[in-house]
Amino acid sequence: MPRLSGVAVFFHVFLPFALGHYLSSLLRNVNAVLASHLVGELALTPGQLGLLTSAFFFAFALAQLPVGIALDRYGPRRVQLAMLLAAACGALLFARGTGLVQLLLARAVMGCGLGGCFMAAVKAVSTWIAPNKLPSVHGYLIAVGGLGAATATMPVRTALEYTDWRGLFLILAALVACTGLLVALLYPRHDAAASQRGPLLPALREVWRASSFRSVVSLVLLPHAVFFGVQGLWIGRWLSDVAGFSDAAVAYLLYLSMAGVIFGAIAVGMITEWAGRRGMPPLDVAAAGVTIFVLVQAGFVVGYQPSFPMLSVLFSLVGTITGIEYAIVAQSMPRALTGRAATFLNFLIFIGAFLVQAGFGLVVDLWKPDLAGRAPAIAYQAAFGLLVLIQLPGLWAFARRRKLAPAAEEETAAPA
């Protein structure tokens, strides 16, 4: 591989792929602001709204494993170009959709096309950037995603004063297509040699056998799925239904929350590298952050009203700790497997996010809404309480492994 200067890596590698991830995050989260428009025009129930929004996650997840194979075989440039053009077609179809089924299919096409954005970026930067720099660079990528999510709040609401949601999606379709062309033009054409790995299942088995992969999945997978599934829709609905904020106030608080994602992602990368220089493994950093994240969710269950605005921001700020698993996996896997390992991880995350987002709506649907269409607070408390319960076993398993590790080391050293 030829060497590139830091400036060249930024403009030719980081920037074009970061723009794709930016648009992916924008489109993933935009329904949080458009929810009232979609509900008003299509008369959706909470369950239908959750299904419509979560279709993105389901299609996104299904695309992961094929994308992983393609990234290792063909390189990120060609894969990203093809998938962004497909995503642009999905956004165009969404803009022209007239019914729930049509919008479901269009959002699924969007999710499938955008399914390679972050993984292609991970593959690209892992190819051209030293491994010890990956936590910070991954943090910057996640921060760019947070910027996209922030754009899906107040800027989108401002744009709706000049156009409707259909016109907005026409603009987004054009931007996605242009980003694909930018990747094709800027990314260096000298890719690494194609992976000679065998079939998919043996490669995934090799990924799964890595203890570092299983450890990070058992601890961070469910919190990451909760972060994606709740942040992209239900935080906004909770602020509207339970906290009683207006649409303008909800958009503002979501904007602050996504700003928290930007600063949180950068902070996670810096803290992880700082802790590594002092001998603290990244998984310990992840465990501390996940613990705080679960406590924030417990605050939603308690429902202390004066803390409502703070909880919505803390959820996104602290939830960014879950992005650390990408860096752990990228650092610990052979370079020829980074594409498949990252996409396998993303597959699990987005399947979980689909189940969380759709399941949250089904739980809320168990309670009858009021005359204004707002679900009662107890519905959201039950849904958040269920999320807290399913994340506790991962923390318990980590604590148990942490406690048993010194004893295992002593037994290994005894014969010597």
LINCORWO-V577939 format. One record per residue. RES is the residue in three letters. PHI is phi in radians with two decimals (NA if undefined). Layout:
RES,PHI ; RES,PHI
This chain:
MET,NA ; PRO,-1.23 ; ARG,-1.48 ; LEU,-2.14 ; SER,-1.21 ; GLY,-1.05 ; VAL,-1.15 ; ALA,-1.14 ; VAL,-1.08 ; PHE,-1.10 ; PHE,-1.37 ; HIS,-1.68 ; VAL,-2.01 ; PHE,-1.18 ; LEU,-1.05 ; PRO,-1.11 ; PHE,-1.29 ; ALA,-1.12 ; LEU,-1.11 ; GLY,-1.10 ; HIS,-1.17 ; TYR,-1.01 ; LEU,-1.21 ; SER,-1.08 ; SER,-1.18 ; LEU,-1.06 ; LEU,-1.23 ; ARG,-1.20 ; ASN,-1.81 ; VAL,-1.14 ; ASN,-1.17 ; ALA,-1.09 ; VAL,-1.54 ; LEU,-1.42 ; ALA,-0.97 ; SER,-1.13 ; HIS,-1.20 ; LEU,-1.19 ; VAL,-1.12 ; GLY,-1.16 ; GLU,-1.41 ; LEU,-1.90 ; ALA,0.97 ; LEU,-1.48 ; THR,-1.47 ; PRO,-0.98 ; GLY,-1.12 ; GLN,-1.19 ; LEU,-1.11 ; GLY,-1.10 ; LEU,-1.15 ; LEU,-1.07 ; THR,-1.23 ; SER,-1.32 ; ALA,-1.00 ; PHE,-1.02 ; PHE,-1.14 ; PHE,-1.10 ; ALA,-1.15 ; PHE,-0.99 ; ALA,-1.16 ; LEU,-1.08 ; ALA,-1.36 ; GLN,-1.10 ; LEU,-1.15 ; PRO,-1.05 ; VAL,-1.13 ; GLY,-1.03 ; ILE,-1.09 ; ALA,-1.13 ; LEU,-1.11 ; ASP,-1.23 ; ARG,-1.63 ; TYR,-1.92 ; GLY,1.56 ; PRO,-1.23 ; ARG,-1.13 ; ARG,-1.19 ; VAL,-1.15 ; GLN,-1.14 ; LEU,-1.06 ; ALA,-1.09 ; MET,-1.33 ; LEU,-1.20 ; LEU,-1.15 ; ALA,-1.14 ; ALA,-1.12 ; ALA,-1.09 ; CYS,-1.11 ; GLY,-1.11 ; ALA,-1.13 ; LEU,-1.14 ; LEU,-1.14 ; PHE,-1.13 ; ALA,-1.11 ; ARG,-1.80 ; GLY,-1.22 ; THR,-2.12 ; GLY,-2.49 ; LEU,-1.06 ; VAL,-1.11 ; GLN,-1.10 ; LEU,-1.18 ; LEU,-1.03 ; LEU,-1.13 ; ALA,-1.13 ; ARG,-1.19 ; ALA,-1.14 ; VAL,-1.11 ; MET,-1.05 ; GLY,-1.07 ; CYS,-1.13 ; GLY,-1.19 ; LEU,-1.55 ; GLY,-1.13 ; GLY,-1.77 ; CYS,-1.08 ; PHE,-1.24 ; MET,-1.17 ; ALA,-1.12 ; ALA,-1.13 ; VAL,-1.08 ; LYS,-1.09 ; ALA,-1.14 ; VAL,-1.24 ; SER,-1.18 ; THR,-1.35 ; TRP,-1.92 ; ILE,-2.11 ; ALA,-1.07 ; PRO,-1.01 ; ASN,-1.22 ; LYS,-1.67 ; LEU,-1.10 ; PRO,-0.96 ; SER,-1.20 ; VAL,-1.16 ; HIS,-1.11 ; GLY,-1.09 ; TYR,-1.14 ; LEU,-1.07 ; ILE,-1.15 ; ALA,-1.12 ; VAL,-1.11 ; GLY,-1.08 ; GLY,-1.12 ; LEU,-1.13 ; GLY,-1.11 ; ALA,-1.14 ; ALA,-1.16 ; THR,-1.12 ; ALA,-1.34 ; THR,-1.89 ; MET,-1.09 ; PRO,-1.04 ; VAL,-1.16 ; ARG,-1.10 ; THR,-1.16 ; ALA,-1.10 ; LEU,-1.22 ; GLU,-1.34 ; TYR,-1.93 ; THR,-2.63 ; ASP,-1.66 ; TRP,-1.17 ; ARG,-1.24 ; GLY,-1.09 ; LEU,-1.05 ; PHE,-1.24 ; LEU,-1.12 ; ILE,-1.12 ; LEU,-1.11 ; ALA,-1.05 ; ALA,-1.13 ; LEU,-1.15 ; VAL,-1.12 ; ALA,-1.09 ; CYS,-1.13 ; THR,-1.16 ; GLY,-1.05 ; LEU,-1.15 ; LEU,-1.13 ; VAL,-1.04 ; ALA,-1.09 ; LEU,-1.45 ; LEU,-1.66 ; TYR,-1.17 ; PRO,-0.99 ; ARG,-1.45 ; HIS,-1.53 ; ASP,-1.37 ; ALA,-1.16 ; ALA,-1.06 ; ALA,-1.09 ; SER,-1.14 ; GLN,-1.77 ; ARG,-1.07 ; GLY,-1.37 ; PRO,-1.07 ; LEU,-1.08 ; LEU,-1.05 ; PRO,-1.06 ; ALA,-1.14 ; LEU,-1.16 ; ARG,-1.12 ; GLU,-1.14 ; VAL,-1.10 ; TRP,-1.15 ; ARG,-1.22 ; ALA,-1.17 ; SER,-1.09 ; SER,-1.14 ; PHE,-1.16 ; ARG,-1.13 ; SER,-1.14 ; VAL,-1.22 ; VAL,-1.13 ; SER,-1.14 ; LEU,-1.61 ; VAL,-1.86 ; LEU,-1.01 ; LEU,-1.14 ; PRO,-1.01 ; HIS,-1.15 ; ALA,-1.11 ; VAL,-1.13 ; PHE,-1.04 ; PHE,-1.17 ; GLY,-1.18 ; VAL,-1.52 ; GLN,-1.07 ; GLY,-1.30 ; LEU,-2.65 ; TRP,-1.39 ; ILE,-1.10 ; GLY,-1.11 ; ARG,-1.17 ; TRP,-1.13 ; LEU,-1.09 ; SER,-1.38 ; ASP,-1.35 ; VAL,-1.62 ; ALA,-1.33 ; GLY,1.32 ; PHE,-1.38 ; SER,-1.26 ; ASP,-1.04 ; ALA,-1.14 ; ALA,-1.17 ; VAL,-1.09 ; ALA,-1.06 ; TYR,-1.15 ; LEU,-1.17 ; LEU,-1.15 ; TYR,-1.09 ; LEU,-1.10 ; SER,-1.11 ; MET,-1.24 ; ALA,-1.09 ; GLY,-1.07 ; VAL,-1.09 ; ILE,-1.08 ; PHE,-1.20 ; GLY,-1.13 ; ALA,-1.12 ; ILE,-1.12 ; ALA,-1.13 ; VAL,-1.07 ; GLY,-1.09 ; MET,-1.18 ; ILE,-1.14 ; THR,-1.11 ; GLU,-1.16 ; TRP,-1.10 ; ALA,-1.16 ; GLY,-1.11 ; ARG,-1.17 ; ARG,-1.88 ; GLY,1.46 ; MET,-1.66 ; PRO,-1.19 ; PRO,-1.04 ; LEU,-1.16 ; ASP,-1.19 ; VAL,-1.07 ; ALA,-1.07 ; ALA,-1.10 ; ALA,-1.11 ; GLY,-1.18 ; VAL,-1.12 ; THR,-1.05 ; ILE,-1.13 ; PHE,-1.09 ; VAL,-1.15 ; LEU,-1.12 ; VAL,-1.08 ; GLN,-1.13 ; ALA,-1.09 ; GLY,-1.10 ; PHE,-1.16 ; VAL,-1.20 ; VAL,-1.13 ; GLY,1.25 ; TYR,-1.34 ; GLN,-1.02 ; PRO,-1.07 ; SER,-1.66 ; PHE,-0.98 ; PRO,-1.06 ; MET,-1.14 ; LEU,-1.08 ; SER,-1.10 ; VAL,-1.35 ; LEU,-1.09 ; PHE,-1.00 ; SER,-1.32 ; LEU,-1.10 ; VAL,-1.31 ; GLY,-1.10 ; THR,-1.13 ; ILE,-1.04 ; THR,-1.15 ; GLY,-1.19 ; ILE,-1.14 ; GLU,-1.15 ; TYR,-1.09 ; ALA,-1.17 ; ILE,-1.08 ; VAL,-1.16 ; ALA,-1.11 ; GLN,-1.30 ; SER,-1.70 ; MET,-1.72 ; PRO,-1.03 ; ARG,-1.04 ; ALA,-1.17 ; LEU,-1.89 ; THR,-1.07 ; GLY,-1.09 ; ARG,-1.23 ; ALA,-1.11 ; ALA,-1.16 ; THR,-1.29 ; PHE,-1.09 ; LEU,-1.08 ; ASN,-1.12 ; PHE,-0.99 ; LEU,-1.12 ; ILE,-1.11 ; PHE,-1.38 ; ILE,-1.10 ; GLY,-1.09 ; ALA,-1.13 ; PHE,-1.05 ; LEU,-1.14 ; VAL,-1.15 ; GLN,-1.19 ; ALA,-1.24 ; GLY,-1.14 ; PHE,-1.02 ; GLY,-1.13 ; LEU,-1.17 ; VAL,-1.16 ; VAL,-1.09 ; ASP,-1.13 ; LEU,-1.20 ; TRP,-1.88 ; LYS,-1.36 ; PRO,-1.28 ; ASP,-1.41 ; LEU,-1.13 ; ALA,-1.49 ; GLY,1.47 ; ARG,-1.64 ; ALA,-1.29 ; PRO,-1.25 ; ALA,-1.08 ; ILE,-1.07 ; ALA,-1.12 ; TYR,-1.24 ; GLN,-1.09 ; ALA,-1.14 ; ALA,-1.14 ; PHE,-1.17 ; GLY,-1.07 ; LEU,-1.12 ; LEU,-1.10 ; VAL,-1.07 ; LEU,-1.10 ; ILE,-1.35 ; GLN,-1.59 ; LEU,-1.12 ; PRO,-1.02 ; GLY,-1.12 ; LEU,-1.15 ; TRP,-1.10 ; ALA,-1.13 ; PHE,-1.11 ; ALA,-1.06 ; ARG,-1.17 ; ARG,-1.09 ; ARG,-1.10 ; LYS,-1.28 ; LEU,-1.44 ; ALA,-1.03 ; PRO,-1.05 ; ALA,-1.12 ; ALA,-1.16 ; GLU,-1.14 ; GLU,-1.15 ; GLU,-1.15 ; THR,-1.19 ; ALA,-1.38 ; ALA,-1.02 ; PRO,-1.07 ; ALA,-1.15
